[in-house]
Amino acid sequence: MITCDYHRIAIDPKELQDLKAISDVGISDITLDEYPNLLVFPDSFESYDRDFGKKVICNISDEGKTLYTNSIVGFIGRNKTHLSIHSRFANDGKDDFFLHYMLQKVAKINLLSLHHTMDEDCVFDFLIYLFPLYLKKAINQGIYKKYITHKYNDANIRGVIDVNRHIRYNEPFNGKVAYSTREYSYDNEVTQLIRHTIEFIRKFKGGGDILNIDADTNKAVAQIVSATPSFIPNETQMVIHKNLRPIAHPYFSEYTPLQRLCLQILRHEELKYGQEEDEVYGVLIDAAWLWEEYLAIVLEGRYNHYLKDRGKERFYLFENFQQIIPDYLTIDKKIVADAKYIPLNRESWYGEEKATSIYYKTITYMYRFCSNQGLLFYPYPDEDVKHTPLKIKTEKGGVNGGTITKLGLRIPSNCDSYPSFCTSMEKYEQDFIKQCDLIKSD
């Protein structure tokens, strides 16, 4: 087992070959055909105006001696090599309270009793966390239905007569006719997969709480249970086999990621102990994506969060050309803000070249929205940091100007338990919101 933080680690030569198979792999290139047992979040890269899909799981350099990671965290394995990547805020490289806290906020659950490390079992907890979120997104499109062939043997003929089956069952003639018909049905292999996942989670420690976190989750679970009257508990493996081919439906698009999530939950033990040779498996999460989604919840009511599929207004850099998607805008659009998961309090960490992309995009958006205030939101360790505005230099008589402020959210350290971490985080979130309000009132 290799445990790695948010940057680099030395490589054991015995594990180099397995690590080469997963290094330099762009997460947008992780397809179901090539990596059927590797799950990546977010599942839809095109929803973001970022280079999420271009990020790689890890890089190997220094002649195969050093492994470098970026904002991708989680667990990935190949053969006997297991790579566990935690965030830079993990407590002594073990309990990753901050990562779990963000995930629970985004998934809108509040559980204190689950694992908070970054091992295989912890990653399995991630899947359980995410199930209600993905279930509700899918149910919002309606209950998945498809044509199912049903076979009947009665006097109410309403389909194609099955001659062979009719002779076998109804000779001599008894008034019945064997026939088959194709009907739209909610009770199909996809809803059955979801039902089996629900019943599996019910037995999981804390699973009952997860399935009852809010009224919408309760309703979604009830709808799936009602839609699957033919559910048989001991047919899980058969249902899994029927779902190995991903859904390709233009309307029920949210069921594809839910299907993959259900398969990963139900096959967890199989993947953990019965992995085929050279098979890559695991769960990876883009912490930068998670940070952005988490901040949207913290800043709700003060800032609008923009994504391609969020249904909000569209913005263009030019007249009806070159769509741009700012991370956040204040309700009155006077302040532009960008989420950064990098340590902006340590300029030596990212250097001048990286700084170009950090600042230029925000300045461009400030110009586009006629704003003289830009914010860069980032997380930083439990220490004192000054949030000094950076004044944009202009030539004499220039009219642009403005300031960019690197505004950090303090992350607690040295917490001995997850509940104490949550208490500290809630306090720091309030301090962060106050700082945002002060800047807005300037």
C-alpha positions in Angstrom: 0.0 0.0 0.0 1.4 3.4 -1.1 0.0 6.4 0.9 0.6 9.7 -0.9 -0.2 13.3 -0.1 -1.1 16.0 -2.5 2.3 16.2 -4.2 5.0 13.5 -4.4 6.4 10.2 -3.0 9.3 7.9 -3.7 8.5 4.7 -5.7 9.3 1.2 -4.7 10.9 -0.4 -7.8 8.8 -3.5 -7.3 5.6 -1.4 -7.8 6.9 0.7 -10.7 5.4 -1.5 -13.5 1.9 -1.3 -12.0 2.2 2.4 -11.4 3.2 3.1 -15.0 -0.1 1.6 -16.1 -2.0 4.3 -14.3 0.4 7.3 -14.6 -0.2 9.9 -17.3 -3.8 8.8 -17.8 -6.1 11.7 -18.3 -9.2 11.2 -16.2 -11.4 12.1 -19.2 -9.8 9.1 -21.0 -11.0 6.7 -18.3 -13.8 4.9 -20.3 -16.1 2.1 -19.1 -14.7 -0.2 -21.8 -11.0 0.2 -20.8 -11.5 0.9 -17.0 -14.8 -0.7 -16.1 -13.9 -0.9 -12.4 -12.5 2.6 -12.0 -15.0 5.3 -10.9 -14.2 9.0 -11.3 -16.0 12.0 -9.8 -17.1 14.4 -11.2 -18.7 12.1 -13.8 -19.4 14.9 -16.3 -16.3 16.9 -17.2 -18.0 18.9 -19.9 -20.2 20.6 -17.3 -17.2 22.6 -16.2 -15.2 25.4 -17.9 -12.0 23.9 -16.6 -9.3 21.4 -17.6 -10.7 18.8 -15.3 -10.6 16.1 -17.9 -7.0 16.9 -18.9 -5.7 16.2 -15.4 -3.8 12.9 -14.9 -4.0 10.5 -12.0 -0.3 10.9 -11.4 3.0 11.4 -13.1 6.2 9.5 -12.8 9.5 11.3 -13.2 13.1 11.3 -12.0 13.8 8.2 -14.0 11.0 6.3 -12.4 11.9 7.2 -8.8 9.3 9.7 -7.9 5.5 9.8 -8.2 3.7 13.2 -8.5 0.0 13.8 -7.9 -2.1 16.9 -8.3 -5.7 17.4 -7.0 -6.9 13.9 -7.7 -7.5 12.0 -4.4 -8.9 8.6 -3.6 -7.8 5.0 -4.0 -6.6 3.1 -7.1 -5.1 -0.4 -7.4 -3.6 -2.7 -9.9 -2.5 -6.3 -9.0 -0.9 -6.0 -5.5 0.0 -2.4 -5.9 -2.5 -0.1 -4.1 -2.1 3.7 -4.3 -4.0 5.8 -1.7 -3.9 9.6 -2.3 -5.2 11.9 0.4 -5.4 15.7 0.6 -2.7 17.9 2.0 -5.0 18.6 5.0 -5.0 15.0 6.2 -4.1 14.6 9.8 -0.6 12.9 9.9 -1.5 11.4 6.5 -4.3 9.3 8.1 -7.6 10.9 9.0 -8.6 13.1 6.1 -11.4 15.0 7.9 -11.5 17.9 5.5 -12.1 15.7 2.4 -14.9 13.9 4.2 -16.4 17.1 5.4 -16.6 18.6 1.9 -18.0 15.4 0.5 -20.7 15.2 3.2 -21.6 18.8 2.6 -21.9 18.3 -1.2 -23.8 15.1 -0.7 -26.0 16.8 1.9 -25.6 14.1 4.6 -24.4 14.4 8.1 -22.8 11.2 9.5 -20.1 11.2 12.2 -19.5 7.4 12.5 -17.9 6.4 9.2 -14.2 6.0 8.4 -12.2 9.1 7.7 -9.0 7.6 6.3 -8.1 7.2 2.6 -7.9 3.4 2.5 -10.1 1.0 0.5 -12.8 0.9 3.1 -12.9 4.7 3.3 -13.4 4.9 -0.4 -16.3 2.5 -0.1 -17.8 5.0 2.3 -17.5 7.6 -0.4 -19.7 5.6 -2.7 -22.3 5.2 0.0 -22.3 8.9 0.7 -22.9 9.7 -3.0 -25.7 7.3 -3.6 -28.6 9.6 -2.4 -27.2 12.4 -4.5 -27.0 10.4 -7.7 -30.4 8.7 -7.0 -32.2 12.0 -6.7 -30.6 13.4 -9.8 -31.8 10.3 -11.7 -35.3 10.3 -10.3 -35.7 13.9 -11.3 -35.8 12.6 -14.8 -38.5 10.1 -13.9 -38.4 6.4 -13.2 -36.3 4.6 -15.8 -38.5 2.6 -18.1 -37.9 0.5 -21.2 -39.6 -2.1 -23.4 -39.6 -5.5 -21.7 -40.8 -8.7 -23.4 -43.5 -10.4 -21.3 -44.8 -14.0 -21.9 -48.4 -14.8 -21.1 -50.6 -17.8 -21.3 -54.3 -16.8 -21.0 -57.4 -16.0 -22.9 -56.7 -12.3 -23.4 -54.6 -12.3 -26.5 -52.8 -9.0 -27.1 -49.5 -9.9 -28.7 -47.6 -12.4 -30.9 -48.7 -16.0 -30.5 -45.9 -18.3 -29.5 -46.8 -21.5 -31.3 -44.3 -23.9 -29.7 -45.1 -22.7 -26.2 -48.8 -22.8 -27.0 -48.6 -26.5 -28.1 -46.5 -27.4 -25.1 -48.9 -25.8 -22.5 -52.3 -25.8 -24.1 -52.7 -29.2 -25.9 -55.5 -30.4 -25.7 -57.0 -26.9 -26.1 -58.0 -25.5 -22.7 -59.2 -22.0 -23.7 -55.8 -20.4 -23.2 -53.3 -19.1 -25.8 -49.5 -18.6 -25.2 -48.3 -15.3 -26.6 -45.7 -12.6 -25.9 -45.8 -8.9 -26.0 -43.4 -6.0 -25.6 -44.5 -3.4 -23.0 -43.0 -0.3 -21.4 -42.1 -1.3 -17.9 -40.6 0.4 -14.8 -39.5 -3.0 -13.5 -36.4 -3.7 -15.5 -32.7 -4.5 -15.0 -31.7 -0.9 -14.2 -34.4 -0.3 -11.5 -33.7 -3.7 -10.2 -30.0 -2.8 -9.8 -30.9 0.3 -7.9 -33.3 -1.7 -5.7 -30.6 -4.2 -4.9 -28.2 -1.3 -4.0 -30.9 0.2 -1.7 -31.3 -3.1 0.1 -27.5 -3.6 0.4 -27.1 -0.1 1.9 -29.9 -0.8 4.4 -27.7 -3.5 5.9 -24.6 -1.3 5.9 -23.7 0.4 9.2 -25.4 3.8 9.1 -27.1 2.9 5.8 -30.6 3.5 7.2 -29.6 7.0 8.1 -28.2 7.6 4.6 -31.4 6.5 2.9 -33.4 8.8 5.2 -31.4 12.0 5.1 -34.2 14.0 3.6 -37.7 13.8 2.2 -36.5 13.7 -1.4 -34.3 10.7 -0.7 -37.1 9.0 1.1 -39.5 9.6 -1.8 -36.9 8.4 -4.4 -36.3 5.2 -2.5 -40.0 4.6 -2.1 -40.5 5.1 -5.9 -37.8 2.5 -6.7 -39.2 0.0 -4.3 -42.7 0.5 -5.7 -41.4 0.1 -9.3 -39.7 -3.2 -8.6 -42.4 -5.7 -7.4 -40.4 -8.7 -8.9 -37.4 -8.0 -6.6 -35.7 -11.2 -5.4 -32.9 -10.7 -2.9 -30.7 -13.6 -4.0 -30.6 -12.5 -7.7 -28.0 -9.8 -7.1 -25.3 -11.4 -9.3 -27.7 -12.0 -12.1 -28.8 -8.3 -12.0 -25.2 -7.1 -11.9 -24.4 -9.2 -15.0 -27.4 -7.7 -16.9 -26.1 -4.2 -16.1 -22.5 -4.6 -17.2 -23.3 -2.8 -20.5 -23.8 1.0 -19.7 -27.1 2.7 -20.4 -27.2 4.8 -23.6 -30.4 6.7 -23.4 -30.8 10.3 -24.6 -33.4 11.2 -22.0 -32.5 9.2 -18.9 -28.9 10.5 -19.0 -28.5 10.7 -15.2 -29.1 7.0 -14.9 -25.7 6.2 -16.5 -23.5 7.5 -13.6 -26.0 6.0 -11.1 -25.7 2.6 -12.8 -21.9 2.7 -12.5 -22.1 3.8 -8.8 -24.5 1.0 -8.0 -22.3 -1.6 -9.7 -19.3 -0.3 -7.7 -21.1 -0.5 -4.4 -22.5 -4.0 -5.1 -19.2 -5.3 -6.4 -17.0 -3.8 -3.7 -15.9 -7.1 -2.1 -15.5 -8.8 -5.4 -13.2 -6.0 -6.7 -11.3 -5.9 -3.4 -10.5 -9.6 -3.2 -11.1 -11.1 -6.6 -9.4 -8.8 -8.9 -8.3 -10.1 -12.3 -4.6 -9.8 -13.2 -3.6 -6.3 -14.5 -7.1 -4.9 -13.9 -7.2 -1.3 -12.7 -9.9 -0.5 -10.1 -10.8 2.1 -7.5 -12.5 5.4 -6.9 -10.9 8.8 -7.7 -12.3 12.3 -6.8 -11.1 15.6 -8.1 -10.6 17.6 -4.9 -10.7 20.9 -6.9 -14.2 20.1 -8.2 -15.2 19.1 -4.7 -13.8 22.4 -3.2 -15.8 24.4 -5.8 -19.0 22.6 -5.1 -18.5 22.9 -1.4 -17.9 26.6 -1.6 -21.1 27.0 -3.6 -23.0 25.6 -0.6 -21.1 27.8 1.9 -21.8 31.0 -0.2 -25.4 30.2 -1.1 -27.5 33.3 -1.1 -24.5 35.6 -1.5 -22.9 34.2 -4.7 -24.3 32.5 -7.7 -22.4 29.4 -8.8 -22.3 28.8 -12.6 -22.0 25.6 -14.6 -23.1 24.7 -18.1 -25.9 22.5 -17.0 -27.2 24.6 -14.1 -29.9 26.4 -16.1 -28.6 29.9 -15.3 -28.0 32.7 -17.8 -25.1 32.3 -20.3 -22.2 34.8 -20.6 -20.0 35.4 -23.6 -16.6 37.1 -23.8 -17.5 38.5 -27.3 -20.8 39.2 -28.9 -22.5 35.8 -28.8 -19.2 34.1 -29.1 -16.7 32.4 -26.7 -18.9 31.3 -23.8 -17.3 31.9 -20.4 -18.3 30.3 -17.1 -17.2 32.2 -14.0 -17.1 30.1 -10.8 -19.1 32.6 -8.8 -20.6 36.0 -9.2 -22.3 38.1 -6.4 -26.0 38.4 -7.0 -25.5 42.0 -8.3 -22.6 40.8 -10.5 -20.2 43.4 -9.0 -17.7 40.9 -7.7 -16.1 38.0 -9.6 -14.8 35.0 -7.6 -12.8 31.9 -8.6 -12.2 28.7 -6.6 -8.6 27.6 -6.3 -7.6 24.4 -4.5 -4.0 25.3 -4.5 -2.1 26.9 -1.5 -2.2 30.6 -2.6 -0.7 31.6 0.7 2.6 30.0 -0.4 3.5 31.7 -3.7 6.7 29.7 -3.9 4.6 26.6 -4.3 3.2 27.5 -7.7 5.7 30.0 -9.2 5.4 32.7 -11.9 4.2 30.4 -14.7 1.3 29.0 -12.7 0.5 32.5 -11.5 -0.3 33.6 -15.0 -3.3 31.3 -15.3 -4.3 31.9 -11.7 -4.7 35.7 -12.1 -5.3 36.3 -15.8 -8.6 34.5 -16.0 -10.0 36.4 -13.0 -8.8 39.7 -14.4 -10.5 38.9 -17.8 -13.8 38.1 -16.1 -13.5 41.3 -14.0 -13.1 43.3 -17.3 -16.0 41.4 -18.8 -18.4 42.2 -15.9 -17.1 45.8 -15.4 -16.0 44.7 -11.9 -13.2 46.3 -9.9 -13.1 43.5 -7.3 -12.0 39.9 -7.8 -11.6 37.2 -5.2 -9.7 33.9 -5.2 -11.0 31.4 -2.7 -8.6 28.8 -1.4 -8.2 26.6 1.7 -5.2 27.0 4.0 -3.9 25.3 7.2 -4.8 26.5 10.7 -2.5 29.5 10.8 -2.7 33.3 10.6 -2.8 34.6 7.1 -3.3 38.2 5.9 -5.7 38.7 3.1 -4.0 41.7 1.4 -5.6 43.0 -1.8 -3.4 42.9 -4.9 -3.9 46.2 -6.8 -3.9 45.8 -10.5 -1.3 48.2 -12.0 -2.5 50.6 -14.7 -0.7 53.3 -16.7 -1.2 56.9 -15.8 -4.7 57.9 -16.8 -5.8 54.3 -17.1 -9.4 53.4 -16.3 -9.4 49.7 -15.6 -7.5 49.0 -12.3 -9.2 47.1 -9.6 -8.0 44.7 -6.9 -7.8 40.9 -6.5 -7.9 39.5 -3.0 -6.7 36.0 -2.1 -9.3 35.0 0.5 -8.6 31.8 2.3 -10.8 29.5 4.3 -9.0 28.2 7.4 -8.9 24.5 7.8 -8.6 23.1 11.3 -5.6 20.9 12.1 -4.7 18.6 15.0 -8.4 17.7 15.7 -8.6 14.4 17.6 -12.1 13.6 16.3 -14.4 14.2 13.4 -17.1 15.9 15.5 -14.5 18.4 16.9 -13.3 19.1 13.4 -16.9 19.8 12.2 -17.4 22.3 15.1 -14.2 24.1 14.2 -15.1 24.2 10.5 -18.5 25.7 11.2 -16.7 28.5 13.1 -14.2 29.1 10.3 -17.0 29.1 7.7 -18.7 31.9 9.6 -15.4 33.9 9.7 -15.0 33.3 6.0 -18.5 34.5 5.2 -17.9 37.7 7.3 -14.7 38.4 5.3 -16.7 38.0 2.1 -19.4 40.4 3.3 -16.8 43.0 4.4 -15.2 43.0 0.9 -18.7 43.3 -0.7 -19.5 46.3 1.5 -16.3 48.2 0.6 
